[in-house]
């Protein structure tokens, strides 16, 4: 009798594991059959300076004014020191920024999502952003408070990208058959991708509030699964030399790795000159990055940039 019960329990356990694996494969393979027909490039590069110089000065000025980025920051009360740091530093260069918190926080203004679940927070934040700002912004950048972003470099990268196309950009990671943009480096969606995502948020069969698996998957993977249903696929963002520009580590860690792996080419082996994000920063490191990126000047040296992206009106942090 005991052996029969033991065999039964083993069968139940094996059956559960098998069902979980089938469910996982079902989620990950969504849209894979269409990929070869609709998604021929995985690596998108920034324009080079020569291409920009071919555009007339009037057109360049118009372009610099027309690029508007809405920033979404997902925060929790335990992140209050990081929250303060990003609020005082790089988010002032977003054309508009909103902080979406898991609960009401008195010390900072935020939009209360009333949940600790990061996937639910992300869904609600995207819906709020689309419903309220779809006619004002064409690009939506989502990040964590551990991320430092250089918004001007993001705008430069997006310069020749058409927001009416379904772009889903950042630092891509492959997990089985699923390719997704890591939230560690920030996620960029065009307005077309936002439209497609918003149309799926109310369809639980395609974009469930909770994952349909026994093992919970991260919010960035959940987003990729939903976007696949809409024919939107993750693409890795690179500079004109093929270097990643959305980084999931801090500058310090990159330099340390470069000193070990490329001791004779530390700078070249570290990071792109047009980097958009770095991640894993402390509040103090945020302020150091702000100093290095925006405030430190080499007297007498002039950067002959083809375009100038000015901070939004009213920003005291340039």
C-alpha positions as protocol buffer text, in pm:
chain_id: "A"
residue {
  index: 1
  type: UNK
  ca { x: 0 y: 0 z: 0 }
}
residue {
  index: 2
  type: UNK
  ca { x: 283 y: 235 z: 92 }
}
residue {
  index: 3
  type: UNK
  ca { x: 467 y: 159 z: -229 }
}
residue {
  index: 4
  type: UNK
  ca { x: 149 y: 229 z: -429 }
}
residue {
  index: 5
  type: UNK
  ca { x: 104 y: 565 z: -252 }
}
residue {
  index: 6
  type: UNK
  ca { x: 469 y: 645 z: -313 }
}
residue {
  index: 7
  type: UNK
  ca { x: 435 y: 561 z: -683 }
}
residue {
  index: 8
  type: UNK
  ca { x: 120 y: 771 z: -706 }
}
residue {
  index: 9
  type: UNK
  ca { x: 291 y: 1073 z: -546 }
}
residue {
  index: 10
  type: UNK
  ca { x: 592 y: 1036 z: -775 }
}
residue {
  index: 11
  type: UNK
  ca { x: 357 y: 1026 z: -1074 }
}
residue {
  index: 12
  type: UNK
  ca { x: 177 y: 1340 z: -959 }
}
residue {
  index: 13
  type: UNK
  ca { x: 508 y: 1520 z: -911 }
}
residue {
  index: 14
  type: UNK
  ca { x: 644 y: 1415 z: -1249 }
}
residue {
  index: 15
  type: UNK
  ca { x: 316 y: 1508 z: -1416 }
}
residue {
  index: 16
  type: UNK
  ca { x: 322 y: 1853 z: -1254 }
}
residue {
  index: 17
  type: UNK
  ca { x: 679 y: 1913 z: -1368 }
}
residue {
  index: 18
  type: UNK
  ca { x: 593 y: 1798 z: -1721 }
}
residue {
  index: 19
  type: UNK
  ca { x: 290 y: 2032 z: -1735 }
}
residue {
  index: 20
  type: UNK
  ca { x: 500 y: 2322 z: -1608 }
}
residue {
  index: 21
  type: UNK
  ca { x: 759 y: 2261 z: -1878 }
}
residue {
  index: 22
  type: UNK
  ca { x: 492 y: 2244 z: -2148 }
}
residue {
  index: 23
  type: UNK
  ca { x: 340 y: 2569 z: -2019 }
}
residue {
  index: 24
  type: UNK
  ca { x: 682 y: 2736 z: -2019 }
}
residue {
  index: 25
  type: UNK
  ca { x: 754 y: 2627 z: -2374 }
}
residue {
  index: 26
  type: UNK
  ca { x: 412 y: 2745 z: -2481 }
}
residue {
  index: 27
  type: UNK
  ca { x: 479 y: 3090 z: -2344 }
}
residue {
  index: 28
  type: UNK
  ca { x: 829 y: 3121 z: -2480 }
}
residue {
  index: 29
  type: UNK
  ca { x: 756 y: 3007 z: -2832 }
}
residue {
  index: 30
  type: UNK
  ca { x: 472 y: 3253 z: -2892 }
}
residue {
  index: 31
  type: UNK
  ca { x: 515 y: 3422 z: -3225 }
}
residue {
  index: 32
  type: UNK
  ca { x: 837 y: 3239 z: -3304 }
}
residue {
  index: 33
  type: UNK
  ca { x: 701 y: 3114 z: -3634 }
}
residue {
  index: 34
  type: UNK
  ca { x: 651 y: 3469 z: -3759 }
}
residue {
  index: 35
  type: UNK
  ca { x: 994 y: 3585 z: -3653 }
}
residue {
  index: 36
  type: UNK
  ca { x: 1179 y: 3497 z: -3972 }
}
residue {
  index: 37
  type: UNK
  ca { x: 926 y: 3688 z: -4182 }
}
residue {
  index: 38
  type: UNK
  ca { x: 891 y: 4004 z: -3976 }
}
residue {
  index: 39
  type: UNK
  ca { x: 1210 y: 4039 z: -3775 }
}
residue {
  index: 40
  type: UNK
  ca { x: 1526 y: 4024 z: -3979 }
}
residue {
  index: 41
  type: UNK
  ca { x: 1749 y: 4240 z: -3758 }
}
residue {
  index: 42
  type: UNK
  ca { x: 1836 y: 4200 z: -3391 }
}
residue {
  index: 43
  type: UNK
  ca { x: 2105 y: 4466 z: -3366 }
}
residue {
  index: 44
  type: UNK
  ca { x: 2016 y: 4831 z: -3422 }
}
residue {
  index: 45
  type: UNK
  ca { x: 2296 y: 5086 z: -3448 }
}
residue {
  index: 46
  type: UNK
  ca { x: 2315 y: 5458 z: -3383 }
}
residue {
  index: 47
  type: UNK
  ca { x: 2364 y: 5688 z: -3685 }
}
residue {
  index: 48
  type: UNK
  ca { x: 2717 y: 5806 z: -3755 }
}
residue {
  index: 49
  type: UNK
  ca { x: 2812 y: 6173 z: -3757 }
}
residue {
  index: 50
  type: UNK
  ca { x: 2859 y: 6186 z: -4135 }
}
residue {
  index: 51
  type: UNK
  ca { x: 2496 y: 6083 z: -4191 }
}
residue {
  index: 52
  type: UNK
  ca { x: 2373 y: 6358 z: -3959 }
}
residue {
  index: 53
  type: UNK
  ca { x: 2585 y: 6623 z: -4129 }
}
residue {
  index: 54
  type: UNK
  ca { x: 2413 y: 6544 z: -4459 }
}
residue {
  index: 55
  type: UNK
  ca { x: 2091 y: 6682 z: -4309 }
}
residue {
  index: 56
  type: UNK
  ca { x: 2039 y: 7058 z: -4346 }
}
residue {
  index: 57
  type: UNK
  ca { x: 2089 y: 7276 z: -4038 }
}
residue {
  index: 58
  type: UNK
  ca { x: 1721 y: 7371 z: -4030 }
}
residue {
  index: 59
  type: UNK
  ca { x: 1618 y: 7005 z: -4040 }
}
residue {
  index: 60
  type: UNK
  ca { x: 1867 y: 6922 z: -3765 }
}
residue {
  index: 61
  type: UNK
  ca { x: 1726 y: 7197 z: -3545 }
}
residue {
  index: 62
  type: UNK
  ca { x: 1373 y: 7071 z: -3606 }
}
residue {
  index: 63
  type: UNK
  ca { x: 1481 y: 6715 z: -3526 }
}
residue {
  index: 64
  type: UNK
  ca { x: 1646 y: 6819 z: -3200 }
}
residue {
  index: 65
  type: UNK
  ca { x: 1323 y: 6986 z: -3088 }
}
residue {
  index: 66
  type: UNK
  ca { x: 1088 y: 6710 z: -3203 }
}
residue {
  index: 67
  type: UNK
  ca { x: 1239 y: 6424 z: -3000 }
}
residue {
  index: 68
  type: UNK
  ca { x: 1047 y: 6397 z: -2675 }
}
residue {
  index: 69
  type: UNK
  ca { x: 1110 y: 6115 z: -2430 }
}
residue {
  index: 70
  type: UNK
  ca { x: 876 y: 6021 z: -2147 }
}
residue {
  index: 71
  type: UNK
  ca { x: 1057 y: 5849 z: -1859 }
}
residue {
  index: 72
  type: UNK
  ca { x: 896 y: 5588 z: -1633 }
}
residue {
  index: 73
  type: UNK
  ca { x: 1068 y: 5507 z: -1302 }
}
residue {
  index: 74
  type: UNK
  ca { x: 944 y: 5208 z: -1100 }
}
residue {
  index: 75
  type: UNK
  ca { x: 1027 y: 5260 z: -732 }
}
residue {
  index: 76
  type: UNK
  ca { x: 955 y: 5120 z: -387 }
}
residue {
  index: 77
  type: UNK
  ca { x: 981 y: 5285 z: -43 }
}
residue {
  index: 78
  type: UNK
  ca { x: 1302 y: 5095 z: 33 }
}
residue {
  index: 79
  type: UNK
  ca { x: 1459 y: 5274 z: -266 }
}
residue {
  index: 80
  type: UNK
  ca { x: 1403 y: 5621 z: -120 }
}
residue {
  index: 81
  type: UNK
  ca { x: 1773 y: 5724 z: -127 }
}
residue {
  index: 82
  type: UNK
  ca { x: 1809 y: 5608 z: -488 }
}
residue {
  index: 83
  type: UNK
  ca { x: 1479 y: 5773 z: -568 }
}
residue {
  index: 84
  type: UNK
  ca { x: 1613 y: 6103 z: -436 }
}
residue {
  index: 85
  type: UNK
  ca { x: 1935 y: 6064 z: -638 }
}
residue {
  index: 86
  type: UNK
  ca { x: 1769 y: 6002 z: -974 }
}
residue {
  index: 87
  type: UNK
  ca { x: 1521 y: 6281 z: -905 }
}
residue {
  index: 88
  type: UNK
  ca { x: 1811 y: 6523 z: -846 }
}
residue {
  index: 89
  type: UNK
  ca { x: 2023 y: 6405 z: -1141 }
}
residue {
  index: 90
  type: UNK
  ca { x: 1957 y: 6257 z: -1483 }
}
residue {
  index: 91
  type: UNK
  ca { x: 1574 y: 6247 z: -1481 }
}
residue {
  index: 92
  type: UNK
  ca { x: 1579 y: 6628 z: -1515 }
}
residue {
  index: 93
  type: UNK
  ca { x: 1684 y: 6566 z: -1877 }
}
residue {
  index: 94
  type: UNK
  ca { x: 1371 y: 6366 z: -1957 }
}
residue {
  index: 95
  type: UNK
  ca { x: 1104 y: 6571 z: -2133 }
}
residue {
  index: 96
  type: UNK
  ca { x: 866 y: 6432 z: -1873 }
}
residue {
  index: 97
  type: UNK
  ca { x: 924 y: 6189 z: -1587 }
}
residue {
  index: 98
  type: UNK
  ca { x: 683 y: 6012 z: -1355 }
}
residue {
  index: 99
  type: UNK
  ca { x: 768 y: 5794 z: -1057 }
}
residue {
  index: 100
  type: UNK
  ca { x: 544 y: 5492 z: -1008 }
}
residue {
  index: 101
  type: UNK
  ca { x: 560 y: 5354 z: -655 }
}
residue {
  index: 102
  type: UNK
  ca { x: 435 y: 5034 z: -494 }
}
residue {
  index: 103
  type: UNK
  ca { x: 262 y: 5239 z: -223 }
}
residue {
  index: 104
  type: UNK
  ca { x: 207 y: 5597 z: -115 }
}
residue {
  index: 105
  type: UNK
  ca { x: 529 y: 5771 z: -8 }
}
residue {
  index: 106
  type: UNK
  ca { x: 493 y: 6106 z: 165 }
}
residue {
  index: 107
  type: UNK
  ca { x: 843 y: 6243 z: 101 }
}
residue {
  index: 108
  type: UNK
  ca { x: 820 y: 6227 z: -281 }
}
residue {
  index: 109
  type: UNK
  ca { x: 544 y: 6281 z: -532 }
}
residue {
  index: 110
  type: UNK
  ca { x: 458 y: 5958 z: -710 }
}
residue {
  index: 111
  type: UNK
  ca { x: 175 y: 5762 z: -871 }
}
residue {
  index: 112
  type: UNK
  ca { x: 65 y: 5486 z: -635 }
}
residue {
  index: 113
  type: UNK
  ca { x: 35 y: 5148 z: -808 }
}
residue {
  index: 114
  type: UNK
  ca { x: -92 y: 4980 z: -489 }
}
residue {
  index: 115
  type: UNK
  ca { x: 106 y: 4661 z: -549 }
}
residue {
  index: 116
  type: UNK
  ca { x: 451 y: 4520 z: -471 }
}
residue {
  index: 117
  type: UNK
  ca { x: 446 y: 4297 z: -777 }
}
residue {
  index: 118
  type: UNK
  ca { x: 689 y: 4442 z: -1031 }
}
residue {
  index: 119
  type: UNK
  ca { x: 506 y: 4300 z: -1333 }
}
residue {
  index: 120
  type: UNK
  ca { x: 176 y: 4452 z: -1219 }
}
residue {
  index: 121
  type: UNK
  ca { x: 354 y: 4781 z: -1152 }
}
residue {
  index: 122
  type: UNK
  ca { x: 504 y: 4776 z: -1501 }
}
residue {
  index: 123
  type: UNK
  ca { x: 170 y: 4696 z: -1666 }
}
residue {
  index: 124
  type: UNK
  ca { x: -11 y: 4972 z: -1477 }
}
residue {
  index: 125
  type: UNK
  ca { x: 264 y: 5225 z: -1546 }
}
residue {
  index: 126
  type: UNK
  ca { x: 262 y: 5151 z: -1921 }
}
residue {
  index: 127
  type: UNK
  ca { x: -118 y: 5178 z: -1931 }
}
residue {
  index: 128
  type: UNK
  ca { x: -113 y: 5508 z: -1741 }
}
residue {
  index: 129
  type: UNK
  ca { x: 157 y: 5649 z: -1969 }
}
residue {
  index: 130
  type: UNK
  ca { x: -24 y: 5545 z: -2287 }
}
residue {
  index: 131
  type: UNK
  ca { x: -367 y: 5664 z: -2178 }
}
residue {
  index: 132
  type: UNK
  ca { x: -239 y: 6003 z: -2063 }
}
residue {
  index: 133
  type: UNK
  ca { x: 50 y: 6084 z: -2296 }
}
residue {
  index: 134
  type: UNK
  ca { x: 5 y: 5892 z: -2622 }
}
residue {
  index: 135
  type: UNK
  ca { x: -51 y: 6218 z: -2815 }
}
residue {
  index: 136
  type: UNK
  ca { x: 244 y: 6399 z: -2658 }
}
residue {
  index: 137
  type: UNK
  ca { x: 536 y: 6153 z: -2666 }
}
residue {
  index: 138
  type: UNK
  ca { x: 662 y: 5905 z: -2925 }
}
residue {
  index: 139
  type: UNK
  ca { x: 924 y: 5730 z: -2712 }
}
residue {
  index: 140
  type: UNK
  ca { x: 885 y: 5577 z: -2366 }
}
residue {
  index: 141
  type: UNK
  ca { x: 1185 y: 5488 z: -2150 }
}
residue {
  index: 142
  type: UNK
  ca { x: 1139 y: 5267 z: -1843 }
}
residue {
  index: 143
  type: UNK
  ca { x: 1409 y: 5219 z: -1580 }
}
residue {
  index: 144
  type: UNK
  ca { x: 1488 y: 5126 z: -1222 }
}
residue {
  index: 145
  type: UNK
  ca { x: 1625 y: 5376 z: -968 }
}
residue {
  index: 146
  type: UNK
  ca { x: 1965 y: 5199 z: -983 }
}
residue {
  index: 147
  type: UNK
  ca { x: 2001 y: 5309 z: -1346 }
}
residue {
  index: 148
  type: UNK
  ca { x: 2179 y: 5622 z: -1470 }
}
residue {
  index: 149
  type: UNK
  ca { x: 2067 y: 5735 z: -1817 }
}
residue {
  index: 150
  type: UNK
  ca { x: 2207 y: 5990 z: -2060 }
}
residue {
  index: 151
  type: UNK
  ca { x: 1889 y: 6101 z: -2233 }
}
residue {
  index: 152
  type: UNK
  ca { x: 2069 y: 6305 z: -2501 }
}
residue {
  index: 153
  type: UNK
  ca { x: 2250 y: 5990 z: -2617 }
}
residue {
  index: 154
  type: UNK
  ca { x: 1918 y: 5805 z: -2622 }
}
residue {
  index: 155
  type: UNK
  ca { x: 1768 y: 6075 z: -2844 }
}
residue {
  index: 156
  type: UNK
  ca { x: 2071 y: 6060 z: -3074 }
}
residue {
  index: 157
  type: UNK
  ca { x: 2037 y: 5683 z: -3104 }
}
residue {
  index: 158
  type: UNK
  ca { x: 1666 y: 5716 z: -3188 }
}
residue {
  index: 159
  type: UNK
  ca { x: 1729 y: 5991 z: -3442 }
}
residue {
  index: 160
  type: UNK
  ca { x: 1669 y: 5783 z: -3754 }
}
residue {
  index: 161
  type: UNK
  ca { x: 1415 y: 5545 z: -3599 }
}
residue {
  index: 162
  type: UNK
  ca { x: 1050 y: 5584 z: -3693 }
}
residue {
  index: 163
  type: UNK
  ca { x: 830 y: 5568 z: -3378 }
}
residue {
  index: 164
  type: UNK
  ca { x: 535 y: 5457 z: -3591 }
}
residue {
  index: 165
  type: UNK
  ca { x: 724 y: 5127 z: -3622 }
}
residue {
  index: 166
  type: UNK
  ca { x: 716 y: 4871 z: -3336 }
}
residue {
  index: 167
  type: UNK
  ca { x: 1051 y: 4926 z: -3163 }
}
residue {
  index: 168
  type: UNK
  ca { x: 1141 y: 4746 z: -2839 }
}
residue {
  index: 169
  type: UNK
  ca { x: 1502 y: 4835 z: -2757 }
}
residue {
  index: 170
  type: UNK
  ca { x: 1775 y: 4803 z: -2498 }
}
residue {
  index: 171
  type: UNK
  ca { x: 2018 y: 4534 z: -2384 }
}
residue {
  index: 172
  type: UNK
  ca { x: 1884 y: 4203 z: -2512 }
}
residue {
  index: 173
  type: UNK
  ca { x: 1921 y: 3874 z: -2328 }
}
residue {
  index: 174
  type: UNK
  ca { x: 1834 y: 3527 z: -2456 }
}
residue {
  index: 175
  type: UNK
  ca { x: 1652 y: 3281 z: -2230 }
}
residue {
  index: 176
  type: UNK
  ca { x: 1576 y: 2961 z: -2416 }
}
residue {
  index: 177
  type: UNK
  ca { x: 1385 y: 3068 z: -2726 }
}
residue {
  index: 178
  type: UNK
  ca { x: 1278 y: 3395 z: -2564 }
}
residue {
  index: 179
  type: UNK
  ca { x: 1476 y: 3709 z: -2640 }
}
residue {
  index: 180
  type: UNK
  ca { x: 1393 y: 4001 z: -2413 }
}
residue {
  index: 181
  type: UNK
  ca { x: 1523 y: 4345 z: -2317 }
}
residue {
  index: 182
  type: UNK
  ca { x: 1673 y: 4342 z: -1968 }
}
residue {
  index: 183
  type: UNK
  ca { x: 1519 y: 4592 z: -1730 }
}
residue {
  index: 184
  type: UNK
  ca { x: 1863 y: 4630 z: -1570 }
}
residue {
  index: 185
  type: UNK
  ca { x: 1970 y: 4847 z: -1865 }
}
residue {
  index: 186
  type: UNK
  ca { x: 1636 y: 5020 z: -1924 }
}
residue {
  index: 187
  type: UNK
  ca { x: 1364 y: 4949 z: -2180 }
}
residue {
  index: 188
  type: UNK
  ca { x: 1261 y: 5171 z: -2472 }
}
residue {
  index: 189
  type: UNK
  ca { x: 928 y: 5135 z: -2650 }
}
residue {
  index: 190
  type: UNK
  ca { x: 806 y: 5336 z: -2948 }
}
residue {
  index: 191
  type: UNK
  ca { x: 450 y: 5469 z: -2951 }
}
residue {
  index: 192
  type: UNK
  ca { x: 355 y: 5190 z: -3193 }
}
residue {
  index: 193
  type: UNK
  ca { x: 478 y: 4925 z: -2949 }
}
residue {
  index: 194
  type: UNK
  ca { x: 290 y: 5103 z: -2671 }
}
residue {
  index: 195
  type: UNK
  ca { x: -29 y: 5088 z: -2880 }
}
residue {
  index: 196
  type: UNK
  ca { x: 12 y: 4718 z: -2944 }
}
residue {
  index: 197
  type: UNK
  ca { x: 93 y: 4643 z: -2580 }
}
residue {
  index: 198
  type: UNK
  ca { x: -202 y: 4846 z: -2457 }
}
residue {
  index: 199
  type: UNK
  ca { x: -436 y: 4651 z: -2685 }
}
residue {
  index: 200
  type: UNK
  ca { x: -324 y: 4326 z: -2518 }
}
residue {
  index: 201
  type: UNK
  ca { x: -330 y: 4430 z: -2152 }
}
residue {
  index: 202
  type: UNK
  ca { x: -702 y: 4351 z: -2128 }
}
residue {
  index: 203
  type: UNK
  ca { x: -663 y: 4007 z: -2289 }
}
residue {
  index: 204
  type: UNK
  ca { x: -546 y: 3766 z: -2014 }
}
residue {
  index: 205
  type: UNK
  ca { x: -495 y: 3480 z: -2262 }
}
residue {
  index: 206
  type: UNK
  ca { x: -223 y: 3681 z: -2435 }
}
residue {
  index: 207
  type: UNK
  ca { x: -94 y: 3909 z: -2161 }
}
residue {
  index: 208
  type: UNK
  ca { x: -191 y: 3774 z: -1818 }
}
residue {
  index: 209
  type: UNK
  ca { x: -155 y: 3977 z: -1501 }
}
residue {
  index: 210
  type: UNK
  ca { x: 6 y: 3674 z: -1344 }
}
residue {
  index: 211
  type: UNK
  ca { x: 227 y: 3432 z: -1531 }
}
residue {
  index: 212
  type: UNK
  ca { x: 67 y: 3104 z: -1634 }
}
residue {
  index: 213
  type: UNK
  ca { x: 355 y: 2902 z: -1496 }
}
residue {
  index: 214
  type: UNK
  ca { x: 434 y: 2740 z: -1163 }
}
residue {
  index: 215
  type: UNK
  ca { x: 762 y: 2933 z: -1151 }
}
residue {
  index: 216
  type: UNK
  ca { x: 718 y: 3308 z: -1166 }
}
residue {
  index: 217
  type: UNK
  ca { x: 922 y: 3479 z: -1437 }
}
residue {
  index: 218
  type: UNK
  ca { x: 1066 y: 3830 z: -1415 }
}
residue {
  index: 219
  type: UNK
  ca { x: 874 y: 4135 z: -1531 }
}
residue {
  index: 220
  type: UNK
  ca { x: 1104 y: 4200 z: -1828 }
}
residue {
  index: 221
  type: UNK
  ca { x: 1046 y: 3847 z: -1956 }
}
residue {
  index: 222
  type: UNK
  ca { x: 671 y: 3884 z: -1904 }
}
residue {
  index: 223
  type: UNK
  ca { x: 679 y: 4201 z: -2113 }
}
residue {
  index: 224
  type: UNK
  ca { x: 863 y: 4021 z: -2394 }
}
residue {
  index: 225
  type: UNK
  ca { x: 605 y: 3739 z: -2392 }
}
residue {
  index: 226
  type: UNK
  ca { x: 318 y: 3990 z: -2424 }
}
residue {
  index: 227
  type: UNK
  ca { x: 492 y: 4189 z: -2698 }
}
residue {
  index: 228
  type: UNK
  ca { x: 558 y: 3873 z: -2899 }
}
residue {
  index: 229
  type: UNK
  ca { x: 184 y: 3823 z: -2930 }
}
residue {
  index: 230
  type: UNK
  ca { x: 171 y: 4168 z: -3091 }
}
residue {
  index: 231
  type: UNK
  ca { x: 457 y: 4098 z: -3332 }
}
residue {
  index: 232
  type: UNK
  ca { x: 707 y: 4314 z: -3141 }
}
residue {
  index: 233
  type: UNK
  ca { x: 1052 y: 4168 z: -3083 }
}
residue {
  index: 234
  type: UNK
  ca { x: 1349 y: 4267 z: -2870 }
}
residue {
  index: 235
  type: UNK
  ca { x: 1639 y: 4440 z: -3044 }
}
residue {
  index: 236
  type: UNK
  ca { x: 1984 y: 4511 z: -2907 }
}
residue {
  index: 237
  type: UNK
  ca { x: 2094 y: 4876 z: -2924 }
}
residue {
  index: 238
  type: UNK
  ca { x: 2454 y: 4941 z: -3031 }
}
residue {
  index: 239
  type: UNK
  ca { x: 2674 y: 5228 z: -3142 }
}
residue {
  index: 240
  type: UNK
  ca { x: 2817 y: 5258 z: -3493 }
}
residue {
  index: 241
  type: UNK
  ca { x: 3107 y: 5031 z: -3389 }
}
residue {
  index: 242
  type: UNK
  ca { x: 2879 y: 4757 z: -3258 }
}
residue {
  index: 243
  type: UNK
  ca { x: 2930 y: 4826 z: -2885 }
}
residue {
  index: 244
  type: UNK
  ca { x: 2634 y: 4796 z: -2650 }
}
residue {
  index: 245
  type: UNK
  ca { x: 2492 y: 5131 z: -2538 }
}
residue {
  index: 246
  type: UNK
  ca { x: 2242 y: 5003 z: -2280 }
}
residue {
  index: 247
  type: UNK
  ca { x: 2457 y: 4863 z: -2002 }
}
residue {
  index: 248
  type: UNK
  ca { x: 2351 y: 4640 z: -1714 }
}
residue {
  index: 249
  type: UNK
  ca { x: 2660 y: 4720 z: -1503 }
}
residue {
  index: 250
  type: UNK
  ca { x: 2823 y: 5032 z: -1360 }
}
residue {
  index: 251
  type: UNK
  ca { x: 3108 y: 5219 z: -1529 }
}
residue {
  index: 252
  type: UNK
  ca { x: 3340 y: 5121 z: -1244 }
}
residue {
  index: 253
  type: UNK
  ca { x: 3272 y: 4751 z: -1294 }
}
residue {
  index: 254
  type: UNK
  ca { x: 3324 y: 4782 z: -1670 }
}
residue {
  index: 255
  type: UNK
  ca { x: 3660 y: 4956 z: -1617 }
}
residue {
  index: 256
  type: UNK
  ca { x: 3768 y: 4694 z: -1364 }
}
residue {
  index: 257
  type: UNK
  ca { x: 3683 y: 4416 z: -1611 }
}
residue {
  index: 258
  type: UNK
  ca { x: 3860 y: 4600 z: -1894 }
}
residue {
  index: 259
  type: UNK
  ca { x: 4177 y: 4640 z: -1683 }
}
residue {
  index: 260
  type: UNK
  ca { x: 4177 y: 4264 z: -1631 }
}
residue {
  index: 261
  type: UNK
  ca { x: 4077 y: 4153 z: -1980 }
}
residue {
  index: 262
  type: UNK
  ca { x: 4224 y: 4436 z: -2195 }
}
residue {
  index: 263
  type: UNK
  ca { x: 4502 y: 4599 z: -1988 }
}
residue {
  index: 264
  type: UNK
  ca { x: 4647 y: 4775 z: -2295 }
}
residue {
  index: 265
  type: UNK
  ca { x: 4309 y: 4903 z: -2415 }
}
residue {
  index: 266
  type: UNK
  ca { x: 4118 y: 4990 z: -2101 }
}
residue {
  index: 267
  type: UNK
  ca { x: 3910 y: 5270 z: -2254 }
}
residue {
  index: 268
  type: UNK
  ca { x: 3845 y: 5093 z: -2585 }
}
residue {
  index: 269
  type: UNK
  ca { x: 3767 y: 4769 z: -2402 }
}
residue {
  index: 270
  type: UNK
  ca { x: 3531 y: 4932 z: -2155 }
}
residue {
  index: 271
  type: UNK
  ca { x: 3232 y: 5114 z: -2295 }
}
residue {
  index: 272
  type: UNK
  ca { x: 3080 y: 5297 z: -2587 }
}
residue {
  index: 273
  type: UNK
  ca { x: 3136 y: 5673 z: -2615 }
}
residue {
  index: 274
  type: UNK
  ca { x: 2763 y: 5698 z: -2687 }
}
residue {
  index: 275
  type: UNK
  ca { x: 2645 y: 5488 z: -2390 }
}
residue {
  index: 276
  type: UNK
  ca { x: 2285 y: 5551 z: -2288 }
}
residue {
  index: 277
  type: UNK
  ca { x: 2263 y: 5368 z: -1955 }
}
residue {
  index: 278
  type: UNK
  ca { x: 2466 y: 5217 z: -1673 }
}
residue {
  index: 279
  type: UNK
  ca { x: 2313 y: 5017 z: -1389 }
}
residue {
  index: 280
  type: UNK
  ca { x: 2386 y: 4914 z: -1033 }
}
residue {
  index: 281
  type: UNK
  ca { x: 2478 y: 5260 z: -908 }
}
residue {
  index: 282
  type: UNK
  ca { x: 2457 y: 5390 z: -552 }
}
residue {
  index: 283
  type: UNK
  ca { x: 2318 y: 5740 z: -481 }
}
residue {
  index: 284
  type: UNK
  ca { x: 2672 y: 5882 z: -448 }
}
residue {
  index: 285
  type: UNK
  ca { x: 2775 y: 5721 z: -777 }
}
residue {
  index: 286
  type: UNK
  ca { x: 2473 y: 5885 z: -944 }
}
residue {
  index: 287
  type: UNK
  ca { x: 2603 y: 6228 z: -844 }
}
residue {
  index: 288
  type: UNK
  ca { x: 2956 y: 6140 z: -956 }
}
residue {
  index: 289
  type: UNK
  ca { x: 2819 y: 6032 z: -1296 }
}
residue {
  index: 290
  type: UNK
  ca { x: 2623 y: 6356 z: -1319 }
}
residue {
  index: 291
  type: UNK
  ca { x: 2942 y: 6551 z: -1255 }
}
residue {
  index: 292
  type: UNK
  ca { x: 3141 y: 6357 z: -1513 }
}
residue {
  index: 293
  type: UNK
  ca { x: 2874 y: 6358 z: -1785 }
}
residue {
  index: 294
  type: UNK
  ca { x: 2722 y: 6706 z: -1754 }
}
residue {
  index: 295
  type: UNK
  ca { x: 2936 y: 6936 z: -1540 }
}
residue {
  index: 296
  type: UNK
  ca { x: 3304 y: 6862 z: -1594 }
}
residue {
  index: 297
  type: UNK
  ca { x: 3442 y: 7071 z: -1883 }
}
residue {
  index: 298
  type: UNK
  ca { x: 3777 y: 7080 z: -2060 }
}
residue {
  index: 299
  type: UNK
  ca { x: 3843 y: 7452 z: -2099 }
}
residue {
  index: 300
  type: UNK
  ca { x: 3898 y: 7555 z: -2462 }
}
residue {
  index: 301
  type: UNK
  ca { x: 3784 y: 7221 z: -2600 }
}
residue {
  index: 302
  type: UNK
  ca { x: 3485 y: 7241 z: -2832 }
}
residue {
  index: 303
  type: UNK
  ca { x: 3274 y: 6935 z: -2917 }
}
residue {
  index: 304
  type: UNK
  ca { x: 3163 y: 6963 z: -3278 }
}
residue {
  index: 305
  type: UNK
  ca { x: 2838 y: 6776 z: -3228 }
}
residue {
  index: 306
  type: UNK
  ca { x: 2609 y: 6761 z: -3528 }
}
residue {
  index: 307
  type: UNK
  ca { x: 2302 y: 6806 z: -3307 }
}
residue {
  index: 308
  type: UNK
  ca { x: 2221 y: 6971 z: -2977 }
}
residue {
  index: 309
  type: UNK
  ca { x: 1950 y: 6834 z: -2747 }
}
residue {
  index: 310
  type: UNK
  ca { x: 1865 y: 7093 z: -2485 }
}
residue {
  index: 311
  type: UNK
  ca { x: 1716 y: 6993 z: -2150 }
}
residue {
  index: 312
  type: UNK
  ca { x: 1342 y: 7060 z: -2115 }
}
residue {
  index: 313
  type: UNK
  ca { x: 1226 y: 7409 z: -2023 }
}
residue {
  index: 314
  type: UNK
  ca { x: 1245 y: 7472 z: -1650 }
}
residue {
  index: 315
  type: UNK
  ca { x: 1518 y: 7215 z: -1587 }
}
residue {
  index: 316
  type: UNK
  ca { x: 1787 y: 7353 z: -1355 }
}
residue {
  index: 317
  type: UNK
  ca { x: 2015 y: 7059 z: -1419 }
}
residue {
  index: 318
  type: UNK
  ca { x: 2204 y: 7097 z: -1746 }
}
